[in-house]
Amino acid sequence: MPKPQDLKLPFVFAERQAIIFDRLWYVPARVDSPNFSFPGFADTALFGNENPLFIEYCSGNGSWILDKAKRNPTNNYLAVEMCFERARKIWSKIHNMKLTNLVVAWAEGLQLTQKYIPQSCISGIYINFPDPWPKRRHAKYRIINQPFLQEMHRILKPESCITTVTDHEDYSKIMIQEFLSHKGFQSLIEAPYFAEPTPDYGSSFFEELFKSKGKTIRLHSFAKVDQKS
Ligand SMILES: C[S@@+](CC[C@H](N)C(=O)[O-])C[C@H]1O[C@@H](n2cnc3c(N)ncnc32)[C@H](O)[C@@H]1O
């Protein structure tokens, strides 16, 4: 039963580079990896089949996506988490739960996507409780912005969806604004463009935390459409 601390990279930090091994995909921040080439999701280093692939960005401790992977063995799942402590917790649970359809990417979401994810190959994208960064001077750290949405549009299959969930009313409004101002997405939920998640949506650590504090949870779901000019 591997523990999070058992995850060891096969090189010293100064020689870090992108690598896929043992259900982990590591992409170091701000470092080029000239010797790494993305093998494709159907390669045995990743999933070894062409089943539909779903991505969760900002996975945290992974409880939402671990449960999805367990319940849906004919789908593949990629958890993207940039914090090492959290990514390695997901990695150990993947092994302990013997999941062959889930890989964790220890990586920054936009960087991983821009560098490696091919176009129109993703069947669905989820982001549960992204950090809201409420202060104006921190707004640049929010993951939902136009460059990120452009990448989500590029990698999604036609008519596939991106779903985001938050407890934060202001961030919900900002996300809705970002999606509505992108010409390649259409809300699947009528105005005001959010709804409460249904019980079968699944739950994450932060969802449980916010629900226990009596907070209202907002789910947004936007489908990829042809980009109008
Ligand atoms: C508020 S937590 C939510 C975790 C989980 N989704 C949940 O609902 O319990 C946000 C997570 O997003 C991760 N994160 C923030 N920005 C990211 C980015 N650009 N790429 C990948 N992970 C990111 C953080 O490290 C953190 O673990």
Ligand as a Chemical Component Dictionary entry (heavy atoms), coordinates in Angstrom:
data_LIG
# 
_chem_comp.id                   LIG 
_chem_comp.type                 NON-POLYMER 
_chem_comp.pdbx_formal_charge   0 
_chem_comp.three_letter_code    LIG 
# 
loop_
_chem_comp_atom.comp_id 
_chem_comp_atom.atom_id 
_chem_comp_atom.alt_atom_id 
_chem_comp_atom.type_symbol 
_chem_comp_atom.charge 
_chem_comp_atom.model_Cartn_x 
_chem_comp_atom.model_Cartn_y 
_chem_comp_atom.model_Cartn_z 
_chem_comp_atom.pdbx_ordinal 
LIG C1  C1  C 0  -9.770  25.261 -3.197  1  
LIG S1  S1  S 1  -8.827  23.855 -3.703  2  
LIG C2  C2  C 0  -10.123 22.782 -4.336  3  
LIG C3  C3  C 0  -9.706  21.339 -4.339  4  
LIG C4  C4  C 0  -10.760 20.321 -4.801  5  
LIG N1  N1  N 0  -11.179 20.567 -6.151  6  
LIG C5  C5  C 0  -11.940 20.295 -3.872  7  
LIG O1  O1  O 0  -13.020 20.724 -4.275  8  
LIG O2  O2  O -1 -11.793 19.809 -2.741  9  
LIG C6  C6  C 0  -8.045  24.423 -5.177  10 
LIG C7  C7  C 0  -6.925  23.525 -5.667  11 
LIG O3  O3  O 0  -6.517  23.966 -6.953  12 
LIG C8  C8  C 0  -5.115  23.838 -7.083  13 
LIG N2  N2  N 0  -4.728  24.763 -8.166  14 
LIG C9  C9  C 0  -4.859  26.100 -8.133  15 
LIG N3  N3  N 0  -4.473  26.639 -9.319  16 
LIG C10 C10 C 0  -4.078  25.596 -10.102 17 
LIG C11 C11 C 0  -3.575  25.512 -11.423 18 
LIG N4  N4  N 0  -3.393  26.611 -12.149 19 
LIG N5  N5  N 0  -3.263  24.299 -11.912 20 
LIG C12 C12 C 0  -3.432  23.180 -11.145 21 
LIG N6  N6  N 0  -3.903  23.197 -9.881  22 
LIG C13 C13 C 0  -4.233  24.392 -9.370  23 
LIG C14 C14 C 0  -4.600  24.199 -5.703  24 
LIG O4  O4  O 0  -3.302  23.686 -5.468  25 
LIG C15 C15 C 0  -5.664  23.554 -4.816  26 
LIG O5  O5  O 0  -5.315  22.227 -4.479  27 
# 
loop_
_chem_comp_bond.comp_id 
_chem_comp_bond.atom_id_1 
_chem_comp_bond.atom_id_2 
_chem_comp_bond.value_order 
_chem_comp_bond.pdbx_ordinal 
LIG C1  S1  SING 1  
LIG S1  C2  SING 2  
LIG S1  C6  SING 3  
LIG C2  C3  SING 4  
LIG C3  C4  SING 5  
LIG C4  N1  SING 6  
LIG C4  C5  SING 7  
LIG C5  O1  DOUB 8  
LIG C5  O2  SING 9  
LIG C6  C7  SING 10 
LIG C7  O3  SING 11 
LIG C7  C15 SING 12 
LIG O3  C8  SING 13 
LIG C8  N2  SING 14 
LIG C8  C14 SING 15 
LIG N2  C9  SING 16 
LIG N2  C13 SING 17 
LIG C9  N3  DOUB 18 
LIG N3  C10 SING 19 
LIG C10 C11 SING 20 
LIG C10 C13 DOUB 21 
LIG C11 N4  SING 22 
LIG C11 N5  DOUB 23 
LIG N5  C12 SING 24 
LIG C12 N6  DOUB 25 
LIG N6  C13 SING 26 
LIG C14 O4  SING 27 
LIG C14 C15 SING 28 
LIG C15 O5  SING 29 
# 
